[in-house]
Amino acid sequence: MKVLVAVATRHGATREIAENVANAVGSALTEAGAASLVEVRDAGLVHSVEGFDAVIIGSAVYMGHWLEPARKLAESFSDELRRVPVWLFSSGPIGEQHKPAEAPVVVEDLVRRLGARGHRLFGGKIDRHALHFPERAVVTALRVADGDNRDWPSIRAWGRDIGSTLAQVVRSAS
């Protein structure tokens, strides 16, 4: 089983989520006895999804939207992605966790277009010193404190769930 985890990030925090998801997917597949290769790539550097048995796409969220490289990847390869299991994740709520009704990112259309098996929203990380001036201005205006709101146990559990689902696919194909 070959799995692609494609990620769009500005400052690296979302890539760290992708790497944790990839490790959890790979571990779950290995524990189930399925040979696997799980690759993490920058979304903007993915030129094909051919040869992958499953794809996970994640993006940092800025002002309620995915970053362009993740959006372009999903749009450019939507036909191919509909043929394999796909999961999506977003990273970016800062400060207090948003309530589900507040919808800090809108991806329902993308979930539908790709036939994605689901979308998860994970908390983000703010390190004011790593931000560019306009980003610092926004977080200052919104009175957002520095902090890491990523829930690592939930992130790894989600990756294990995906790995277990893929292991069932491998077993049923045998």
N, C-alpha and C positions, 0 to 999 in steps of 0.2 A: 504494500500500500504506500503510495507516494502522495504526500500531503503538502500543499503550499499554504503558508501563512504570509499573506501580503499585508504590509502595514504602511500607513502614511503618518508621519510624526514630524513635529517641528523641533522639539528639544530633547527627544529621546525617551520620554516617559511612556509613550504609547508603544514604542518598540520593546521596552522592558516587559510590558504586558504581553505582547506577541511572543516574546521568547519564553515566558512562563507558560503560556497556552501551548506552544509547540512542544515544550518539554513534557507537559502533562499528557498531551495527545500521544506522543511517542511512548511514554511510559505505559499508558493504558493499553496501547496496541501490543507492546512487547510482553506485558503481563498476560495478555490473552493469547500469546503465541503467534501473533501475526508479524511477519517481517515488515518493517516500515522505514521510510525515510521522510522526515519532516523538515522542510526548508523554510526559513524565515527570509523574506526578501523585501526590499523597499518597493512599495507599490509602483512608483514611477519607473522602476527598472524592470518590471515584468513585461516582457514582450510577447508572451504566449502562456496559456494555461494548459496547452496540450501536454499529455503525458501524466497529468496529475489526476489522482483518483478522488480527491476532495480538496476544497479550497476554503480557507478562512480569510476574510478580509476585515481589517480593522483600521480605524482612523481616529486621530485626535479630532475633537470638535471645537470649532471656534465660531462664536456667534451663532450657534445652532446648526452649523453645517460641517459636513466632512471636508477634509482637505482635498484639493483638486486631484492629486495623483490617485487617491483611492476611488473617487467618483469616476475618473476617466477609465481606470482599470475595469470597474464594474460595468460601465457603459460600453466600452470597447469590446469586451469579451462576454457580453450578456448571453448570447446564443450558446457559446461553449460552456459557460458556467451553469446554464440550466440543465446540462447533461450530467453533472456530478453533484454530490452533496455539497452545499455551501452554507456557511455560517458567517454572520457579521457581528462585529463588536465596535463600540464607540467608547472613547475615553475623553473625559473632559469636565464633567460637572465639578465645580470647585466650591469650596466652602461647605455649607451643610448640604447633605445629599438631597437632590430634588425629589419631590413626590412624583409618582408615575404620571399623574394628571398634568404636571407641568411640562412634560415632553421637551427636555432640553435639546433634543435632536430629532429630526423627522426623517425616518428611513423606511417607513411603511411601503412607499412606492418601490424602493430598491429591493426590499424583501420580496415583494410580489413579483417584480420584473425578473429577479434571479431565481425565484422559487426557493429562496433561502429557508433553511430549516429553523432559523431563529436569529434573533438579534439580542445581544446583551449590552447593557450600558454599565460601564465601570467608572468609578470616581477617577479624577485626574490628580495631577501634581502641579503645584505652583512653586517655583523658585524664582522670585523676582529678579535675582542677580543674573539669571540665564535668559531673561526676556529682553527683546528689543524695545526701544523707547515707546513705540505706539502700544505695544502689549502692556508695558508697565503702566502707561497712562490709563488704559482701560481697567486693569486690576486695581489700580489706586482709586479711580473714580467709583468703582463698584465696591470699594472697601473690602477687597478679598485679601485674606491673610495668606501668607506662605503656608504650605503644608502639603502633605501627601495623603490623598484620600483614596488611594488604591487599596482594595480589599483583597490581599494576596490569597487567602484561603478560598474565597469565592472564585477568583480568577483560575486558580489551579483546579478547583472542583469542576468548573465549566469545561476546562480542557480535558479532564479525565472523562467527563460525560460524553464529549465528542469522540474521544478515543474509544470508549466502550461501544458507542453506536457504530463507529466504523469497524470495530472488531466483529460485531454481529453481521455486518455486511460481508466481510471476508469469510466468516464461517458459513453463511448461507450460500455463498457462491461456490464453496468447496464441495 
